[in-house]
Amino acid sequence: MSHLQKSKFISFFFMLIVYFATMGFYYYQTHEIIIKDTQKSIRDVLLSQKAFANIVSKIQKPEIEKLRELGIIDKNYYSTELLSSAYLTKRLNDFANTERKKLGLNTLEFKYASLNPTNTKNLANNYEKEIFHKFTTKNIKEFKQTLNENGKQYLYYAIAGKRMEKSCLQCHDTPSKAPKDLVKIYGNKNGFGYKVGDLSSIISIKVPLNNIYKENDEKFTLIAIFIFILFSSLFFIAESIKNNLKNKEKALSRAKKDNLKEVKKTMELENSLENLYEHVLSSQFDTHGNVTEVSDALSKVSEYSKEELIGKSFCTFKHPDTSEQLFVNIWEALKDGKSWMGEVKNISKSGNMFWCETTITPMKDDNNITYSYESIMRVITEKKALQKDINLDYLTQLLNRRSFEEHFTKERDRAKRDKKYIALMMLDIDYFKKYNDFYGHQQGDEALKIVAKTLKENFARSCDIVFRLGGEEFAIITSDSSVENIISSAYNECEKLKQAHIIHIQSDISPFLSVSIGVAIVSYNSEVSLSEMYELSDKKLYEAKENGRNTVRYIEL
């Protein structure tokens, strides 16, 4: 078993321990809740029975006594149905159990238990005698206990019955004082000899719990299964997420190793750029733009003597490629009292080009009035050359992905200015993996160079920019006043590469190396973003591949 498998097994085992501990606690709690709920229900029933008994003894029985005193009924008249609270509550419980059976509910074993009952059916058994003793000696208000009888569980619950009052002694003092009908029905041996305050009985109910437990356990089983499935699902989802993160970390680590050379090269370039910043040049010019002072370093770099520069325009050595508008913008910023910073392409007296990072700052007197300007420059010619190298693909000498967005922005601005369509083409070599696998990577590199060469030849205008994005994937940014010309140039590339006759016997569509091209075209005033055009051209490239390859698919927005 691998370390990873052991880790998963331990995690799953720990989850099972937590699950069973939780379920065990929950199972115990459900049984406790059942006992408490049953106790509450029983207590309510017993209190209702006790209340009913009080109605009989304190309301119904006194009314019978009045009828006796008035002579409406015989003084010795006795009726178990009207005068015995124990009898009436017992009958009430019997009727309730009949209804419970109809509803499929458990019946309740209700009992009045007494040490000296009038009706011997209510005589307390040994268990009830012990409970009776607790009520009389410990002054408890209730008694509850779970019983096991013949393999079945019951909840036994009891409360104290009523205590003897003076009116009760009419029937329970001596046989001679009791109603003759009472003595006739129950005899003269039981239910007599009570005193005021004596506890006459305890009222109890015994409820079977097995069916209640069974119903609860069925529900518990369903809940337990559901929670187990939920726990297991969450566990495996968590493991899947963890594995995905590990795989991503591994992929990232591989990518870092693959790019190590490029990172080192970038660091070397950055160090070189830092060293270049040491070459600083300076000059001063008046509010008319005429040079008043020049540093020796600037004189040396520009190859003009100080005498040749002083009194001349501060833009004397600007390169012909540098736009006049740049210096208009500089002068407007300076006249507004602002500093200006930027990169300027210059040319020396002998015709050598040099780039400067330039900062021009207004010089003001005590009254905050500008009287002169100071220009601080740093030669960054090598930096610009290095930046150009960074932006080139080493193998094909095409631009790489680094400057893709920058060039797109510039070309889009040019297209807007010239009111032309701008297009993004995505190009992919067909079955290039098969080519590499069959002919080898060295031959594959040569094929990439040839594809790059045909692209540079086919897209040779100043508004055409070709990139190698990576692997066998290329991109072209181009613009034209005609959509047809753009589409035609894409088809021309397919044909030009076909005519190069690069043998590819592993291709499923042609004996020669071929390409598929997806094109997204927008008008100069379109608001479609670069990312949207990239996505659309990529979809069209996929469509070209799905439709036989060695073809062009395009969309015009």
VMD Tcl script that draws the C-alpha trace (Angstrom):
set ca {
  {0.00 0.00 0.00}
  {1.42 3.37 -1.06}
  {1.81 6.34 1.27}
  {-1.08 8.11 -0.50}
  {-3.36 5.08 -0.10}
  {-2.43 4.79 3.59}
  {-3.28 8.47 4.06}
  {-6.68 7.97 2.41}
  {-7.37 4.85 4.49}
  {-6.51 6.63 7.76}
  {-8.68 9.62 6.81}
  {-11.60 7.36 5.91}
  {-11.16 5.32 9.11}
  {-11.15 8.50 11.19}
  {-14.31 9.63 9.37}
  {-15.97 6.29 10.29}
  {-15.03 6.74 13.96}
  {-16.55 10.23 13.96}
  {-19.63 8.92 12.12}
  {-20.30 6.02 14.51}
  {-19.64 8.17 17.58}
  {-22.07 10.81 16.29}
  {-24.71 8.24 15.37}
  {-24.33 6.46 18.71}
  {-24.82 9.68 20.60}
  {-27.77 10.60 18.37}
  {-29.36 7.13 18.90}
  {-29.01 7.47 22.66}
  {-30.52 10.96 22.54}
  {-33.53 9.78 20.50}
  {-34.34 7.15 23.15}
  {-33.98 9.76 25.88}
  {-36.34 12.04 23.98}
  {-38.84 9.19 23.56}
  {-38.80 8.55 27.33}
  {-39.23 12.25 28.12}
  {-42.03 12.75 25.58}
  {-43.82 9.60 26.80}
  {-43.47 10.73 30.41}
  {-44.97 14.09 29.56}
  {-47.90 12.46 27.74}
  {-48.52 10.05 30.64}
  {-48.30 12.84 33.19}
  {-50.89 14.83 31.24}
  {-53.19 11.80 31.13}
  {-52.80 11.07 34.84}
  {-53.37 14.68 35.78}
  {-56.51 14.64 33.66}
  {-57.63 11.46 35.41}
  {-56.88 13.01 38.79}
  {-58.79 16.14 37.84}
  {-61.73 14.00 36.76}
  {-61.62 12.14 40.09}
  {-61.72 15.48 41.92}
  {-64.77 16.50 39.92}
  {-66.49 13.30 40.99}
  {-65.57 13.65 44.66}
  {-65.93 17.41 45.04}
  {-68.78 18.26 42.68}
  {-70.74 15.18 41.69}
  {-70.67 13.42 45.06}
  {-71.76 16.51 47.09}
  {-74.70 16.90 44.69}
  {-75.76 13.30 45.42}
  {-75.46 14.07 49.15}
  {-77.81 17.03 48.77}
  {-80.33 14.82 47.01}
  {-80.10 12.37 49.94}
  {-80.62 15.10 52.51}
  {-83.61 16.43 50.58}
  {-85.08 12.93 50.60}
  {-85.17 12.80 46.80}
  {-83.14 9.59 46.93}
  {-82.75 7.01 49.69}
  {-80.11 7.89 52.29}
  {-78.51 4.47 51.91}
  {-78.40 4.74 48.12}
  {-74.98 4.01 46.57}
  {-74.02 3.92 42.89}
  {-70.54 2.89 41.71}
  {-71.15 4.73 38.42}
  {-71.90 8.05 40.18}
  {-70.02 8.00 43.46}
  {-66.73 6.08 42.89}
  {-64.03 8.21 41.30}
  {-61.80 5.15 40.98}
  {-64.52 3.27 39.14}
  {-65.34 6.15 36.81}
  {-61.72 6.93 35.90}
  {-61.11 3.21 35.27}
  {-64.12 3.11 32.94}
  {-62.95 6.31 31.25}
  {-59.55 4.70 30.58}
  {-61.25 1.56 29.19}
  {-63.19 3.68 26.72}
  {-60.00 5.57 25.78}
  {-58.13 2.29 25.11}
  {-61.01 1.11 22.88}
  {-60.58 4.25 20.78}
  {-56.78 3.86 20.77}
  {-57.11 0.33 19.38}
  {-59.30 1.65 16.56}
  {-56.53 4.08 15.66}
  {-53.81 1.40 15.86}
  {-52.21 2.93 18.96}
  {-50.77 1.15 22.00}
  {-53.20 0.70 24.88}
  {-52.36 2.21 28.29}
  {-52.44 0.06 31.43}
  {-54.20 2.39 33.85}
  {-54.59 1.45 37.51}
  {-55.68 2.80 40.85}
  {-53.46 0.88 43.31}
  {-54.28 0.95 47.01}
  {-53.10 -0.84 50.14}
  {-56.71 -1.05 51.38}
  {-59.02 -0.79 48.36}
  {-62.79 -1.13 48.50}
  {-62.56 -3.09 45.24}
  {-59.96 -5.83 45.63}
  {-59.12 -5.49 41.92}
  {-57.33 -2.31 42.89}
  {-55.15 -4.01 45.53}
  {-51.49 -2.99 45.10}
  {-49.01 -5.73 44.15}
  {-45.61 -5.96 45.84}
  {-43.99 -3.59 43.28}
  {-46.80 -1.05 43.75}
  {-46.58 -1.40 47.55}
  {-42.94 -0.29 47.41}
  {-43.88 2.69 45.31}
  {-46.82 3.47 47.62}
  {-44.40 3.43 50.55}
  {-42.15 5.98 48.76}
  {-45.10 8.33 48.24}
  {-46.10 8.14 51.93}
  {-42.60 8.32 53.48}
  {-40.54 10.42 51.05}
  {-43.31 12.77 50.01}
  {-42.43 12.42 46.29}
  {-44.75 13.89 43.66}
  {-44.17 11.36 40.90}
  {-42.45 8.06 40.21}
  {-41.12 6.85 36.85}
  {-39.15 3.79 35.79}
  {-38.38 1.77 32.66}
  {-39.31 -1.89 33.08}
  {-38.37 -5.08 31.23}
  {-41.05 -7.75 31.38}
  {-40.94 -10.93 29.29}
  {-38.53 -9.38 26.82}
  {-40.61 -6.22 26.39}
  {-39.90 -2.72 27.61}
  {-42.43 -0.53 29.39}
  {-42.45 2.91 30.92}
  {-44.13 2.90 34.33}
  {-45.29 6.26 35.63}
  {-47.27 6.97 38.84}
  {-48.58 9.96 40.79}
  {-50.23 10.19 44.16}
  {-54.01 9.79 44.23}
  {-56.21 11.89 46.45}
  {-55.84 11.99 50.19}
  {-58.81 11.23 52.41}
  {-61.07 14.16 53.28}
  {-63.86 14.31 55.86}
  {-66.50 13.65 53.22}
  {-64.63 10.52 52.13}
  {-65.06 8.94 55.58}
  {-68.79 8.52 54.93}
  {-67.82 5.50 52.85}
  {-64.38 4.61 54.23}
  {-64.56 5.03 58.05}
  {-66.40 1.93 59.35}
  {-68.73 -0.52 57.61}
  {-71.58 0.58 59.88}
  {-71.32 4.18 58.66}
  {-70.91 3.24 54.98}
  {-73.84 3.09 52.54}
  {-75.55 -0.31 52.70}
  {-75.37 -0.69 48.91}
  {-71.58 -0.18 49.06}
  {-71.20 -2.85 51.75}
  {-73.55 -5.10 49.84}
  {-71.46 -4.78 46.63}
  {-67.92 -4.89 48.07}
  {-68.34 -6.41 51.56}
  {-67.34 -5.04 54.98}
  {-63.68 -6.09 55.11}
  {-61.88 -3.81 52.65}
  {-61.74 -0.07 52.15}
  {-62.48 0.91 55.74}
  {-60.46 2.35 58.62}
  {-59.16 5.42 56.82}
  {-58.45 8.72 58.53}
  {-58.44 12.24 57.15}
  {-55.13 12.89 55.27}
  {-54.41 9.23 54.50}
  {-53.22 8.54 50.93}
  {-56.00 6.49 49.39}
  {-54.16 5.27 46.31}
  {-51.56 5.84 43.63}
  {-52.61 6.36 40.00}
  {-50.32 4.72 37.44}
  {-50.02 4.03 33.73}
  {-47.75 1.46 32.11}
  {-46.93 2.15 28.44}
  {-45.27 -0.41 26.12}
  {-42.18 1.09 24.44}
  {-41.22 -1.61 21.91}
  {-43.38 -0.32 19.08}
  {-42.31 3.27 19.77}
  {-38.66 2.22 19.77}
  {-39.18 0.19 16.59}
  {-40.72 3.13 14.74}
  {-37.92 5.41 15.97}
  {-35.22 2.90 15.00}
  {-36.62 2.64 11.48}
  {-36.42 6.40 11.10}
  {-32.98 6.40 12.71}
  {-31.75 3.77 10.22}
  {-32.87 5.87 7.24}
  {-31.22 8.97 8.73}
  {-28.03 7.03 9.50}
  {-27.85 5.70 5.93}
  {-28.42 9.17 4.50}
  {-25.76 10.73 6.73}
  {-23.31 7.93 5.90}
  {-23.83 8.53 2.18}
  {-23.45 12.29 2.78}
  {-20.27 11.82 4.86}
  {-18.79 9.44 2.25}
  {-19.66 11.79 -0.62}
  {-18.09 14.76 1.17}
  {-15.01 12.66 1.95}
  {-14.49 11.58 -1.65}
  {-15.23 15.09 -2.95}
  {-12.61 16.48 -0.52}
  {-10.13 13.79 -1.64}
  {-10.82 14.64 -5.28}
  {-10.25 18.35 -4.63}
  {-7.05 17.56 -2.74}
  {-5.80 15.35 -5.59}
  {-6.61 18.04 -8.14}
  {-4.68 20.60 -6.11}
  {-1.71 18.24 -5.89}
  {-1.84 17.63 -9.64}
  {-1.94 21.38 -10.25}
  {1.05 21.85 -7.95}
  {2.93 19.18 -9.89}
  {1.98 20.79 -13.19}
  {3.08 24.18 -11.88}
  {6.37 22.69 -10.71}
  {6.97 21.17 -14.15}
  {6.11 24.49 -15.80}
  {8.59 26.30 -13.53}
  {11.32 23.84 -14.48}
  {10.49 24.20 -18.18}
  {10.70 27.99 -17.93}
  {13.82 28.07 -15.77}
  {16.10 29.06 -18.64}
  {13.76 31.83 -19.70}
  {13.54 33.14 -16.12}
  {17.32 33.18 -15.81}
  {17.61 35.02 -19.08}
  {15.05 37.59 -17.93}
  {16.97 38.15 -14.68}
  {20.18 38.66 -16.61}
  {18.44 41.16 -18.85}
  {17.02 43.04 -15.86}
  {20.50 43.25 -14.32}
  {21.83 44.57 -17.61}
  {19.07 47.17 -17.72}
  {19.95 48.35 -14.22}
  {23.55 48.89 -15.29}
  {22.44 50.97 -18.25}
  {20.67 53.45 -15.97}
  {24.06 54.81 -14.90}
  {24.55 56.66 -18.22}
  {22.82 59.99 -17.54}
  {22.81 63.07 -19.81}
  {21.43 66.57 -19.17}
  {20.68 69.89 -20.85}
  {18.83 73.15 -20.20}
  {16.76 75.26 -22.58}
  {14.88 78.55 -22.28}
  {11.14 79.23 -22.55}
  {11.48 79.46 -26.34}
  {12.93 75.94 -26.54}
  {16.51 77.04 -27.29}
  {19.37 75.14 -25.59}
  {21.35 77.13 -23.01}
  {23.48 74.43 -21.41}
  {24.65 70.91 -22.42}
  {26.50 68.31 -20.35}
  {29.69 66.72 -21.60}
  {27.98 63.28 -21.61}
  {25.17 64.48 -23.90}
  {27.67 66.17 -26.19}
  {29.65 62.94 -26.41}
  {26.60 60.72 -27.09}
  {25.05 63.08 -29.68}
  {28.46 63.73 -31.27}
  {27.62 67.45 -31.38}
  {29.89 69.97 -29.68}
  {28.41 72.24 -27.05}
  {28.86 75.20 -29.41}
  {26.82 73.37 -32.09}
  {23.94 72.71 -29.67}
  {23.69 75.91 -27.61}
  {21.23 78.32 -29.12}
  {19.59 75.52 -31.20}
  {16.20 73.83 -30.58}
  {16.12 71.28 -27.77}
  {14.88 68.69 -30.32}
  {17.86 69.14 -32.65}
  {18.88 65.47 -32.63}
  {15.40 63.88 -32.77}
  {15.22 60.84 -35.06}
  {13.22 61.21 -38.31}
  {10.98 58.33 -37.14}
  {9.95 60.31 -34.07}
  {6.60 61.97 -34.53}
  {6.39 65.78 -34.53}
  {3.26 65.36 -32.43}
  {5.39 63.99 -29.59}
  {7.25 67.29 -29.26}
  {4.00 69.25 -29.57}
  {2.68 67.24 -26.60}
  {5.90 67.83 -24.65}
  {5.78 71.58 -25.22}
  {2.08 71.82 -24.24}
  {2.76 69.98 -20.95}
  {5.73 72.26 -20.16}
  {3.75 75.46 -20.89}
  {1.10 74.21 -18.43}
  {3.83 74.08 -15.76}
  {3.95 70.28 -15.71}
  {6.92 67.93 -15.95}
  {7.13 65.46 -18.83}
  {8.61 61.97 -18.82}
  {8.94 59.49 -21.67}
  {11.17 57.63 -24.11}
  {12.54 59.52 -27.15}
  {14.28 58.10 -30.21}
  {17.23 60.29 -31.27}
  {19.95 60.35 -33.93}
  {23.58 61.44 -33.52}
  {25.50 63.77 -35.82}
  {27.01 60.79 -37.66}
  {23.60 59.13 -38.07}
  {23.73 56.63 -35.17}
  {20.38 56.02 -33.49}
  {20.16 56.23 -29.69}
  {17.19 56.01 -27.31}
  {16.87 58.15 -24.20}
  {14.54 57.95 -21.22}
  {13.89 61.68 -20.75}
  {12.49 63.74 -17.87}
  {11.95 67.47 -18.48}
  {11.18 69.68 -15.47}
  {10.25 73.41 -15.37}
  {12.69 75.61 -13.35}
  {10.86 78.40 -11.49}
  {11.91 81.54 -9.63}
  {10.71 82.76 -6.22}
  {7.50 84.06 -7.82}
  {6.74 80.62 -9.25}
  {7.41 81.84 -12.79}
  {9.12 79.42 -15.18}
  {12.34 80.84 -16.57}
  {13.99 77.67 -17.92}
  {13.65 73.87 -18.36}
  {16.01 71.09 -17.35}
  {16.20 67.82 -19.25}
  {17.68 64.72 -17.62}
  {18.26 61.77 -19.92}
  {19.46 58.19 -19.62}
  {20.64 56.24 -22.62}
  {18.46 53.15 -22.95}
  {19.47 51.98 -26.44}
  {20.74 48.64 -25.15}
  {17.61 48.26 -23.01}
  {15.38 48.73 -26.06}
  {17.48 46.19 -27.95}
  {17.23 43.73 -25.08}
  {13.48 44.29 -24.85}
  {13.27 43.48 -28.54}
  {15.15 40.21 -27.90}
  {12.81 39.33 -25.05}
  {9.81 39.81 -27.31}
  {11.22 37.52 -30.03}
  {10.68 33.77 -30.33}
  {14.16 32.25 -30.34}
  {13.41 29.51 -32.90}
  {11.41 31.39 -35.55}
  {12.51 34.99 -34.84}
  {8.85 35.97 -34.82}
  {7.34 38.08 -32.08}
  {6.25 36.01 -29.08}
  {3.23 36.25 -26.79}
  {4.82 38.92 -24.53}
  {4.12 41.87 -26.82}
  {0.89 40.50 -28.35}
  {-1.49 42.83 -26.50}
  {0.73 45.89 -26.97}
  {0.94 45.40 -30.76}
  {-2.78 44.68 -31.03}
  {-3.58 47.98 -29.27}
  {-1.27 49.92 -31.61}
  {-2.64 48.25 -34.75}
  {-6.21 48.78 -33.65}
  {-5.51 52.48 -33.13}
  {-3.96 52.56 -36.62}
  {-7.04 50.80 -38.08}
  {-9.35 53.32 -36.40}
  {-7.28 56.18 -37.75}
  {-7.31 54.72 -41.27}
  {-10.93 53.49 -40.93}
  {-10.02 49.92 -41.85}
  {-11.12 46.46 -40.73}
  {-8.81 44.78 -38.23}
  {-8.48 41.00 -38.07}
  {-6.97 38.43 -35.71}
  {-5.99 35.12 -37.27}
  {-5.22 31.99 -35.24}
  {-3.17 29.40 -37.18}
  {-2.40 25.82 -36.17}
  {-0.27 23.24 -38.04}
  {-2.34 20.15 -38.86}
  {-1.28 16.90 -37.14}
  {1.96 18.47 -35.95}
  {2.30 16.05 -33.01}
  {2.29 13.15 -35.47}
  {4.92 15.02 -37.50}
  {7.15 15.46 -34.45}
  {6.67 11.86 -33.32}
  {7.52 10.47 -36.76}
  {10.26 12.82 -38.01}
  {11.71 13.89 -34.65}
  {11.78 17.22 -32.86}
  {14.76 18.56 -34.80}
  {12.91 18.14 -38.07}
  {9.82 19.57 -36.36}
  {11.78 22.73 -35.51}
  {12.81 23.06 -39.14}
  {9.16 22.77 -40.18}
  {8.24 25.54 -37.74}
  {10.90 27.79 -39.28}
  {9.50 27.18 -42.76}
  {5.94 27.98 -41.59}
  {7.27 31.18 -40.00}
  {9.06 32.07 -43.23}
  {5.91 31.64 -45.33}
  {3.96 33.75 -42.85}
  {6.49 36.59 -42.99}
  {6.46 36.48 -46.79}
  {2.67 36.35 -47.03}
  {2.09 39.05 -44.37}
  {4.86 41.49 -45.22}
  {3.06 44.84 -45.00}
  {3.74 47.30 -42.18}
  {0.24 46.66 -40.81}
  {0.83 42.87 -40.71}
  {2.30 41.45 -37.50}
  {3.04 37.73 -37.09}
  {3.47 35.96 -33.74}
  {4.38 32.50 -32.56}
  {2.22 31.93 -29.50}
  {3.77 28.59 -28.60}
  {4.19 25.07 -30.01}
  {2.60 24.88 -33.45}
  {0.27 27.82 -32.79}
  {0.72 31.16 -34.59}
  {-1.26 34.41 -34.71}
  {-1.48 37.25 -37.24}
  {-2.78 40.77 -36.63}
  {-3.64 42.49 -39.90}
  {-5.88 45.25 -41.23}
  {-7.39 46.14 -44.59}
  {-10.15 48.20 -46.12}
  {-11.65 45.01 -47.57}
  {-12.86 41.90 -45.71}
  {-12.33 39.89 -48.90}
  {-8.63 40.82 -48.97}
  {-8.21 39.64 -45.38}
  {-9.88 36.28 -46.10}
  {-7.90 35.93 -49.30}
  {-4.60 36.42 -47.44}
  {-5.56 33.60 -45.07}
  {-6.32 31.22 -47.95}
  {-3.07 32.32 -49.62}
  {-1.15 31.18 -46.54}
  {-2.74 27.71 -46.74}
  {-1.77 27.48 -50.42}
  {1.74 28.93 -49.94}
  {2.56 26.36 -47.27}
  {1.15 23.59 -49.44}
  {3.47 24.70 -52.26}
  {6.45 24.48 -49.88}
  {6.03 20.66 -50.23}
  {7.03 19.77 -46.67}
  {6.44 16.00 -46.69}
  {4.08 14.78 -43.94}
  {3.10 11.15 -44.58}
  {1.48 10.91 -41.16}
  {-1.14 13.56 -42.05}
  {-4.70 12.28 -42.53}
  {-5.59 14.96 -45.10}
  {-2.55 15.75 -47.25}
  {0.85 14.33 -48.16}
  {2.31 17.72 -47.27}
  {2.35 19.87 -44.16}
  {-0.82 22.00 -43.96}
  {-2.44 24.54 -41.63}
  {-5.93 25.40 -40.36}
  {-6.82 29.07 -39.80}
  {-9.56 30.77 -37.75}
  {-10.23 34.47 -38.38}
  {-12.16 37.12 -36.40}
  {-12.77 40.42 -38.26}
  {-14.18 43.65 -36.78}
  {-14.72 47.13 -38.17}
  {-12.62 50.08 -36.96}
  {-15.45 51.40 -34.73}
  {-16.26 48.06 -33.07}
  {-16.13 47.77 -29.27}
  {-15.17 44.06 -29.31}
  {-12.19 43.47 -26.99}
  {-8.95 41.61 -27.71}
  {-9.98 38.73 -25.43}
  {-13.30 38.41 -27.27}
  {-11.57 38.42 -30.66}
  {-9.07 35.87 -29.40}
  {-11.89 33.60 -28.25}
  {-13.84 34.00 -31.51}
  {-10.83 33.33 -33.75}
  {-9.93 30.31 -31.61}
  {-13.49 28.96 -32.03}
  {-13.20 29.43 -35.79}
  {-9.85 27.62 -35.75}
  {-11.54 24.71 -33.96}
  {-14.33 24.83 -36.58}
  {-11.73 24.67 -39.38}
  {-10.18 21.59 -37.77}
  {-13.59 19.95 -37.39}
  {-14.34 20.60 -41.09}
  {-11.43 18.71 -42.58}
  {-8.46 20.97 -41.69}
  {-6.23 22.68 -44.29}
  {-8.90 25.37 -44.58}
  {-10.08 28.76 -43.28}
  {-13.12 29.64 -41.20}
  {-13.95 33.23 -40.30}
  {-16.48 35.47 -38.59}
  {-17.17 39.14 -39.30}
  {-18.57 41.32 -36.50}
}
mol new
graphics top color blue
foreach p $ca { graphics top sphere $p radius 0.5 }
foreach p [lrange $ca 0 end-1] q [lrange $ca 1 end] { graphics top cylinder $p $q radius 0.2 }
display resetview
